[in-house]
Amino acid sequence: MAFNNVSTRMQQLLRARGVTQSDLAGVIGTTPATVSRIAAGKAGLTVDMAHRIAGQTGVRAGWLLTGELPMYAGQDTGAIAREGY
């Protein structure tokens, strides 16, 4: 599926924050069905929705959309690599 990586990151976010799809939907102003479709890889994630999720959960919108940034602001992947973690 084209949205599989976004799907994986959405599932990771839900687990990390300990929230349900319904909980997330409520705080970002969408339906549980929409969150479910994104988490299942059946729908894409818009930039607007990524920013709403980021604003409510503390993750980076860029991480949600591309996976190229650390999940949270302030995470320095270079420092982690230098320390051997």
Secondary structure, DSSP 8 states (H G I E B T S, - for coil): -TTHHHHHHHHHHHHHHT--HHHHHHHHTS-HHHHHHHHTTSS---HHHHHHHHHHH-B-HHHHHHS-S-SBTT--HHHHHHHT-
